Amino acid sequence: MQTVIKIKDLCKKYNKRYVLKDINLEVEKGVITGVLGQNGSGKSTLMKIISGIEKPDTGEILINGAKPGVSTKSQVAFLTENNHLYDWMGIKDAIKFYQDFYEDFDAKKCGKLMDFMELSEDFKIKKLSKGMLQRLRLSLTLGRNASVYLLDEPFMGIDTTTRDKIIKAINSYYCEDSCVLITTHLIGEVERILDKVAFISEGSIALTGDCEQLRFEKKQSIEDIFRNLYV
């Protein structure tokens, strides 16, 4: 398989404290990878570095062979924890915004996602529930034909029904020529769509591997492996 993201000996400090230390990770095309860990383990910082929002202090990261910068930002679709859509917008405005801002935005693909998510272009952002807003944000993110999809805590604070829809959408609508990284500590619900995992503990990778192989070797689910690592 083709390597899309290659990370070697990556370190990041805040106020002389390591947030990430000696991270080594490769992410391949067509693979959904779970970046799993407790809150504060460094997951979101890693996603920001991959996206190019932040820079590592030491080490190397390559996106399709290039260091994070202008060229790689155009290849990365990043669903952050924070909502960057404006309250005055309708969903139609949000779609137009993405069309104008991202050359790889596929309005037809986004439309299919919106139908699946049971969203109408006539809805107003300020009137959306938290779950509906998250479904919209995911539709816009996956509506891009990106090389890398970064989904940072996409299930935070939403109900079970919405989480199930989001999981199905990720599995059905991401581009197979790309890769997906999902950060979460809600392992049980997302485990079924993960191909590989990287467990992060206190800024370092504690365990990584193919999900099927890990389940076979340890005779445990990925959720149980997670629990045993963080007790």
C-alpha positions as CSV (number, residue, x, y, z in Angstrom):
1,M,0.0,0.0,0.0
2,Q,1.1,3.6,-0.7
3,T,2.1,5.6,2.4
4,V,0.3,8.9,2.7
5,I,1.5,10.1,6.0
6,K,5.0,9.4,7.4
7,I,6.0,10.6,10.9
8,K,9.5,10.0,12.2
9,D,10.8,10.8,15.7
10,L,8.3,13.7,16.1
11,C,8.3,15.7,19.3
12,K,6.3,18.7,20.5
13,K,6.7,20.7,23.7
14,Y,4.5,23.3,25.5
15,N,6.2,25.2,28.3
16,K,9.1,22.7,28.4
17,R,6.7,19.8,28.8
18,Y,6.5,17.1,26.1
19,V,3.0,16.9,24.6
20,L,4.2,14.5,22.0
21,K,7.5,12.5,22.3
22,D,9.2,10.3,19.7
23,I,6.1,9.7,17.6
24,N,6.7,7.2,14.7
25,L,3.7,6.4,12.5
26,E,2.9,5.6,8.9
27,V,-0.6,5.9,7.5
28,E,-1.5,4.2,4.2
29,K,-3.9,5.0,1.5
30,G,-7.4,3.4,1.9
31,V,-6.9,2.8,5.6
32,I,-9.0,4.2,8.5
33,T,-6.8,4.6,11.5
34,G,-8.0,5.3,15.1
35,V,-5.7,7.5,17.1
36,L,-6.9,6.5,20.5
37,G,-6.1,7.8,24.0
38,Q,-7.5,9.5,27.0
39,N,-8.2,13.3,27.1
40,G,-4.9,15.2,27.2
41,S,-2.9,12.4,25.7
42,G,-1.7,14.5,22.7
43,K,-4.2,13.3,20.1
44,S,-5.4,16.7,19.0
45,T,-1.9,18.2,18.9
46,L,-0.9,15.4,16.6
47,M,-3.8,16.1,14.3
48,K,-3.0,19.8,14.3
49,I,0.6,19.1,13.3
50,I,-0.5,16.7,10.5
51,S,-2.9,19.5,9.2
52,G,-0.1,22.1,9.3
53,I,-1.7,24.3,11.9
54,E,1.1,23.6,14.3
55,K,4.7,22.6,13.8
56,P,6.7,20.0,15.6
57,D,9.8,21.0,17.6
58,T,11.9,18.1,16.3
59,G,11.4,15.2,14.0
60,E,9.9,14.9,10.5
61,I,6.4,14.6,9.1
62,L,5.6,14.1,5.4
63,I,2.3,14.2,3.6
64,N,2.6,12.4,0.2
65,G,6.3,13.0,0.5
66,A,6.1,16.8,1.3
67,K,6.6,18.6,4.5
68,P,3.4,20.3,5.9
69,G,2.8,23.6,4.2
70,V,0.6,25.3,1.6
71,S,0.7,22.4,-0.8
72,T,-0.2,19.8,1.9
73,K,-2.9,22.0,3.5
74,S,-4.8,21.7,0.2
75,Q,-4.7,17.9,0.5
76,V,-6.0,17.7,4.1
77,A,-9.6,17.9,5.2
78,F,-9.7,18.6,8.9
79,L,-12.8,18.3,11.1
80,T,-11.7,20.1,14.3
81,E,-13.4,20.0,17.7
82,N,-14.4,23.6,17.2
83,N,-17.2,24.8,14.9
84,H,-16.0,27.5,12.4
85,L,-19.3,28.0,10.7
86,Y,-21.1,31.3,11.4
87,D,-24.5,31.5,13.0
88,W,-25.9,33.8,10.3
89,M,-25.3,31.2,7.7
90,G,-27.9,28.8,6.3
91,I,-26.7,25.4,5.2
92,K,-26.8,26.6,1.6
93,D,-24.3,29.4,2.6
94,A,-22.0,26.9,4.3
95,I,-21.9,24.8,1.1
96,K,-21.2,27.8,-1.0
97,F,-18.4,28.8,1.4
98,Y,-16.8,25.4,1.0
99,Q,-17.2,25.5,-2.8
100,D,-15.4,28.9,-2.9
101,F,-12.7,28.0,-0.4
102,Y,-11.7,24.4,-1.4
103,E,-10.9,23.5,-5.0
104,D,-11.5,19.8,-4.2
105,F,-15.0,20.3,-2.8
106,D,-17.5,18.0,-4.6
107,A,-21.0,19.5,-4.2
108,K,-22.6,16.4,-5.6
109,K,-20.9,14.2,-3.1
110,C,-21.8,16.6,-0.3
111,G,-25.4,16.6,-1.5
112,K,-25.5,12.8,-1.1
113,L,-24.1,13.1,2.4
114,M,-26.6,15.7,3.3
115,D,-29.4,13.4,2.1
116,F,-28.0,10.6,4.2
117,M,-27.7,12.9,7.2
118,E,-31.3,14.1,6.7
119,L,-30.2,17.7,6.4
120,S,-31.9,20.4,4.2
121,E,-30.1,23.3,2.5
122,D,-32.9,25.5,3.9
123,F,-31.9,24.9,7.5
124,K,-30.2,27.7,9.5
125,I,-27.0,27.1,11.3
126,K,-28.1,28.8,14.5
127,K,-31.2,26.6,14.7
128,L,-29.4,23.3,14.4
129,S,-29.1,20.9,17.3
130,K,-25.5,19.9,18.3
131,G,-26.0,16.6,16.6
132,M,-27.3,18.2,13.4
133,L,-24.5,20.6,13.3
134,Q,-21.9,17.8,13.7
135,R,-23.6,15.9,10.8
136,L,-23.4,19.0,8.7
137,R,-19.7,19.6,9.5
138,L,-18.8,16.0,8.7
139,S,-20.8,16.3,5.4
140,L,-18.8,19.4,4.4
141,T,-15.5,17.8,5.4
142,L,-16.1,14.5,3.6
143,G,-17.5,16.5,0.7
144,R,-14.0,17.3,-0.2
145,N,-12.0,14.9,-2.4
146,A,-9.0,15.2,-0.1
147,S,-6.0,12.9,0.3
148,V,-6.2,13.0,4.1
149,Y,-9.2,13.3,6.4
150,L,-8.6,14.2,10.0
151,L,-11.6,13.8,12.2
152,D,-10.8,15.1,15.7
153,E,-13.3,13.8,18.3
154,P,-16.2,13.6,15.9
155,F,-18.5,11.9,18.4
156,M,-18.1,14.3,21.3
157,G,-21.3,15.3,23.1
158,I,-23.7,13.8,20.6
159,D,-26.4,11.2,21.0
160,T,-26.1,7.5,20.0
161,T,-28.3,7.8,16.9
162,T,-26.2,10.6,15.5
163,R,-22.9,8.8,16.3
164,D,-24.2,5.8,14.4
165,K,-25.0,7.9,11.4
166,I,-21.6,9.6,11.5
167,I,-19.8,6.2,11.7
168,K,-21.8,4.9,8.7
169,A,-21.1,8.1,6.7
170,I,-17.3,7.9,7.4
171,N,-17.3,4.2,6.3
172,S,-19.4,4.8,3.2
173,Y,-18.3,8.2,1.8
174,Y,-14.6,8.8,2.4
175,C,-12.5,8.6,-0.8
176,E,-10.7,5.2,-1.0
177,D,-7.7,6.9,-2.6
178,S,-7.2,8.7,0.7
179,C,-6.7,7.9,4.4
180,V,-8.7,8.7,7.5
181,L,-7.5,9.4,11.0
182,I,-10.0,9.5,13.8
183,T,-9.2,10.6,17.3
184,T,-11.6,9.4,20.0
185,H,-11.8,7.8,23.4
186,L,-15.2,6.3,22.5
187,I,-13.7,3.1,21.2
188,G,-16.6,0.7,21.3
189,E,-18.7,2.4,18.7
190,V,-16.0,3.3,16.2
191,E,-14.0,0.0,16.5
192,R,-16.0,-1.7,13.7
193,I,-14.8,0.7,11.0
194,L,-11.1,0.9,12.1
195,D,-8.4,-0.9,10.0
196,K,-5.5,0.2,12.2
197,V,-5.0,1.8,15.6
198,A,-2.3,3.9,17.4
199,F,-2.8,4.1,21.1
200,I,-1.3,7.3,22.6
201,S,-0.4,7.6,26.3
202,E,1.2,10.7,27.8
203,G,2.4,11.9,24.4
204,S,4.0,8.6,23.2
205,I,2.7,5.7,21.1
206,A,2.1,2.9,23.5
207,L,0.9,0.4,20.9
208,T,0.1,0.4,17.2
209,G,-1.0,-2.2,14.7
210,D,-3.6,-3.8,12.5
211,C,-6.9,-4.2,14.3
212,E,-7.6,-7.8,13.2
213,Q,-4.1,-8.9,14.1
214,L,-4.3,-7.2,17.6
215,R,-7.6,-8.8,18.3
216,F,-6.2,-12.2,17.3
217,E,-2.9,-11.9,19.2
218,K,-4.4,-10.5,22.4
219,K,-7.8,-12.3,22.3
220,Q,-9.5,-9.0,23.1
221,S,-11.5,-6.3,21.4
222,I,-9.8,-3.0,20.6
223,E,-11.9,-1.4,23.4
224,D,-10.7,-4.0,25.9
225,I,-7.1,-3.4,24.8
226,F,-7.6,0.3,25.3
227,R,-9.0,-0.2,28.8
228,N,-6.1,-2.5,29.8
229,L,-3.6,0.1,28.5
230,Y,-5.0,2.9,30.5
231,V,-5.9,1.4,33.8
